[in-house]
């Protein structure tokens, strides 16, 4: 992975943000957990290799720019989740979660089981609850994944939440299902290769079969083959 800053400088940069925003007595030095950070970078690298955009993967190399907010958002989540998995001390993971919420408006806890390959694109105002996610998941701004009476959605591969859409409760989204903008799916299952959409004049929510899923444009893998 080609980084915009050397790895240790990037970890120092993030440490400074954490200590500036959350100046308690537990001073963070991410360079002291270098081995865990390396695992997070490996996971980020693997994820970006599957993204179709040159800003993420170009000429066989993954790219990371700490000043590109969508990159930095993904990095912070992978770092928080990896620290939570690999360390008994979750205080740093909690601060990283809070940093993502503060900088990017993303509410996604460090223990949420996001898949190995996903993309949060323009993620301001998005809340991703502890659902059952799957690879090639993509979500845009203003989206909500939440529970109803303790039940969370289950996502197939290649599913997409477009801007300001929501999936709540006991829902099963089939492979390559898409939730269109400003559409809420509540306690319903969606077949694979279907798009759910709202008629903004009538408010009626309908669904139709899709020739190509919305998520396909974001990934360099043929999602139809999944």
N, C-alpha and C positions, 0 to 999 in steps of 0.2 A: 504493500500500500504506500502510495506517495502522499506524505503528510505536508501540510502547509507550514508546520513547525516541527522541529525535531521532537521525538516522543517525550523526552524528559522536560523540554520547555512547554509542551502542551499540557503535561500533567501539572507542572508548576502553575501554569496559567489558570487551569481549572481549580487547583488548590487555593490560589489567591481569591478567586471568585467566591468559593465556599467560605473562606475565612472572613472575607469582607461582608458578605450578606448575613452570615450566621456566626457572629464573633463571640462564641462561648469559650469556655476553657479548653475544649477539645479541639486543638489546632490540627487541621488536616494537612498531611504531606503525602500526596498520592505516590510520589516517587518511592516511598517506603514500602509500598505494596506493588512493586514493579511486576512481579510474576503474575499477580492477579490482573493487573492492567494489561499485560501482554495477552492474556486469554480474551479480554474484552476487545482488544484490537483485532485479534484473529477472528472473532465472531462478526465484528463489523466488516472486516475485509470479505469474509464469506458471503455476507448479506449483499454488499455492494456489487459483488461480481455478477449478481443476477439482475441488476438494474439496467434498464435499456438506455438511460440517459448518459451522454458523454461527460456530464459533470460528476458522475459517480464511477463510471467504468469506461476507459478509453484506451485503445491500442493494447489491450491485454493487461492493463494496469488499473487497479482501483485507486480512486482519488479521494482525499479528505481535506476540506478547507474549514478551519475553525471559525472563519468569518462568514461562512454560508450557513444560515440558521438551520436549514433542514438537515444538513450534515451534523451540526453540533447537537441538535436535539436527539438524533439517533445515537450518537456517541455517548451522550450522558446517560441515556436509558440502558444501553448495553453495559456501560461501566457500572451503573448502580445495580443492575440485575446480576452481573458477574460477581461483584463484591458480596452481595447477599448470598449467592450460592456458595461462594468459596471461603467466606469469613464468618466467624462467630460474632463479630462486632458489626452491627447493622447501622451504627450511627452515621457512618459516611454514606451508606446507601440511602438513608433517610434524607440527608442533606442534599444529595444529588437529585433525588426525587423532587425535593422542594425547589432546587435550582431550576429544573426543567419547567416546573410550574411557574416560577417567577419570571424566567427569561422568555419562555415560549408559550405560556398558557396551556401547556399539556399536563393533564392529570392522568398519569399512568403509574401505579405503584411499582416499586422495584421487584416485588414478588409476582407480579402479573406474568402469566406464562405466554408471552408473545412468541411467535414461531421463530425459526432460524432465518427465514427469508420473509421480510415484510418491508413496507415503506409507509412512513408517516410524512405526508406531503402537504405543506402549508398547514401545519397542525395546530394553529392557534385556536383555543377554545374547545379542543377535543378531549373527551374523557373516555378512557378505555378501561372498563371494569374487568373483573377476573373471570372472563369467559373462556371457552375452549377454542383457541385460535388455530389456524393452520397456515402452511406456507403460501407465499405469494398473496398475502393479505395486504390491502392498501386502504388507507383512510385519509381523508382530506380534513379541512378546517370545520370546526363547529359540530363535530360528530359525537354521539354518545352510544356507548355499549354498557348496558346496565342490567340489573337483576329485578325480578318481580317475585316476591314471596320466596326468596332464596334461590331461584332458578335463573341461570345465566344462559345466554345464547351459545350455540355450537356452530362454528364456521367450517365450511369445506375449503378446499384449496382454490386459490384465485378469486376470492370474494372481495368486494369493494364497497366501501361506504363513501359516497360522494358528498359534496359540501352540505353541511347542516342536516344530515340524515341521522337516524337513530335506530338501534335494534335493542329491544327491551324484553327481558323475560325468557320464557321457555320457547325459544325459536331454534330451528335448525335451518341453516343456509347451505344449500347444496353447492357443489363445486361450481365456481365461476358465476355465482349469483351476484347481482348488483343491486344496491339500494340507491335510488336516484335522489337528486337534490331535494331537500326539505320534505323528505318522506320518512315516516315512522312505521316500523314493523314491530308490532306488539303481540306477543304470544302466538305467533304464526310461523309456519315453516314455508320455505321458498325452495322450489325444485331447482336442480342444477340447470345452468344456462338460461335462467330467467332474470328479468329486470323488474323490480317493483318501482312504481312511479306514482306521483300525485298529480291529478288534474287540478291545476290551481284555480280554475274557474268554478269547479263544482266541489272541490275538496275530496273527491272520491279517489281512493287508493286502488290501483289496478296492477296487474302484472302481465308481461308478455315475454315470449321466448326471444332470446337474443342471438344474433348471428355471431357476434364476437363480444366477449365480456369486456367491461370497462377496464379491468385490471391489466389486460393484455398490453396496453400501451406503455406500462411502467416496467415491464420485465422482458428480458431477452430470451426467455424460454417459451416454447409453444404451450400455452396453458390448456389447449384442447387435448394435449397428449396426457394430461394428468389424470 
